[in-house]
Amino acid sequence: MTLIAREPEHLQLYSFGLHTAESVICRRCGIYVAMVLIEEDRAWSTINIDTLEERASFTRQAEPRDFSAEDVVGRTARRKARWSPTTLVDWPKRSNA
């Protein structure tokens, strides 16, 4: 996947919980866009399909998940295994949160 920040000043990056990834939020409309895990020079991400024009193509039913028992190592490993390897273009600086 390639995520291009055409207007990086409109993206808000926020990290919470175990600080294993950052939420990407649009500063203009407040929509949650994606989650991004950045480790050294590599990135993985998952995107909110409701932000896509092609969202109707995604027909898999959402399933409830509970990851509250995961530690940092487990959560990071799961995300690297399940999320898409990502190239970030013109990406804003990472948050310190």
Disulfide bonds with the S-S distance in Angstrom:
none
